[in-house]
Amino acid sequence: HDDLVIMLIFLQAILLMGLRYNGLRRLWRAGDDWLARYLLNFEIGLSQNGMDVFKAHHSQILTIIKERRNGDLEWDPDSSTPGPRLIPLPGREIPAGRGTGQTQARSRRTEFDDVSRFLSVEMLRSEERVYTITGEPGSGKSTLLFEMFRQCSYRVREKGTGWIPVLIFGNELDYETIRTAEDLPDLLGKYFEAKRQPRFKKWIQECYETQRLLVIIDGLDEFPDLARYTQATQKLCELVEKNVGRHRIILSCREEDYQGRIPGRLFCVLPLVRAQIARYLEQSEAY
C-alpha cells in the first residue's frame, strides 16, 4: 500500500512538472543530449597532417556558407560554441522512404521538436545509412544541415571525436561527375577534384576506409542540369546504396522534388507555429 502511495505521489509530481514547467519536454531533451554526447564520443584518431587538411577544408566551407547566407549575422557558422546556434526546427518522419521495415518499425517517434537533435542520436543508434530532409522553400533545410556540419566540425577540431563532416552542394554537381562515378568515395573524389582540392580529395578517400564520415548533400533539387535531374537522381541513389559502410548520408531537397526514389528514411521540416516561437523566446530570455 505504501509503495502504491509513493508511486502515485511520484507520478503526480511528474505530471505537475509537465503541466506547469514543461518539465517532461526538458527531461526528454536532456536525455537526448546525454545520449548524443555519449554516442558521439568515439575517437577518430586523426594525425596532425590529417587534422590540418580537415581544418583547411573546414575554413573553405565556412567561407562558402557565409557567402550563401548573405552575411546573416543571426547565425555565425564560425562560432566556436559547441551547442546549437539556431532555433530548434520541428519535424516528422514520413514512412514513405525506402528504408527497411525493421528500421521504420523501430522508430519510436514520428514527430519531434528538433530535427537536428533527433538525427544526431538516431544516426548512431539506427541501422539506416541514408536520411533525406524535405520541406517547403525557406523552411530551414540548408541552415539545419549547415548547423550539423558546424557542430560535427567542432567536435573533430576541438575534441578529435565524432563524425567527420563532408559537405557537397547540389548546385555544384554535374551530370558527368555522377554518371561516371563508380561508388560514393569515387563521387567524393571527382567532386573535390573538380573543385581543385586534390589534397582533400586524397585525404577523404583515405578516411573513407578508416573513419566515420557524415556526407551532407545540400540542395539536391538545385542540380543545375534540369533536363537530366531524374537520371542524375537515380544514379546518385545507386551510389549512396553502394559501399556506404559505417558512414551516414544526409540529403536535402524540396518536397515537390522528392521523387520517392531516394533510399533510407525520409524526414520533413515543419514550419514553426506561434507557440513554438514563443516558447523558444521564453527559454532564451530565461537562459
Disulfide bonds with the S-S distance in Angstrom:
none
